[in-house]
Amino acid sequence: MKKLCETVGFLVFAQGAGGLLHAWFGWFHFFGLVQRLPFIGGYSVSVGIVLVVTGIAVMIASDAVKE
């Protein structure tokens, strides 16, 4: 269960970082899920920041999960 939480946290962090890089520099056209969601609109930077923070929080919280 701990590895699953770490993996999910990393994937959420990577999606947020990819979304931020795409919004700021135009990189990662193929990677980010954030720019493909139509209901996000102009909030891609905010969603990217939330995903990065959430991913870090899940990875930190995975240390509290017992095997």
N, C-alpha and C positions, 0 to 999 in steps of 0.2 A: 504494500500500500504506500509505503514511503517513496519508493521509486516512481510509482504512478503519479503521486503529487509533485515530485520534482520534475518529472517529464512534462506534466500539464503546465506547471509554472514556467518552465523554460519555453514551451511553445507559445504561451500567452505573451511572455516577455519578447520573444523573437517577432511575433506579429506586431506588437506595439512599436518595437524599434524599426522594423521594416516599414511600417506606416509612417513613422516620423521621418525616416530617411527619404521616403517617396515624396512626402509633403514638402520637405525643406529643399531637397536637392534634385528630385526627379529620378532617383535611383529606385531599383527593385520594383519594376513594373509587373513582373511575373510573380513576386513573392507575397506581397501584402494582401491580406483579406480586407483590410479597412477600406481601401479605395474601391473595392468591388461591391460594397453594400450600398444600395441606392438610398436608404433612409438616413444615412449619416449626413449627407449634404455637405455643408461647409465646416463641419466639426471634426475633420479628420485629425487635426493636430491634438485637439482635446481628447479624442478617443485614443489616440496613440499614447498620450501621456498616462491616461487611466489604465491602459493595457500594460504598460511598462511597470507602473507602480503595483498593479494587481499581480503581475507575474513575479515580481520580487517578493511581495508579501506571501504568495503561495509557496515559493521556494523556501522562505524563512520558516513558515508555519509547518512545512513538512518535517522539520527537525523534531517537532513535538509529537508527531505520529509514531506510535509504537508498532513494531513489526508484527 
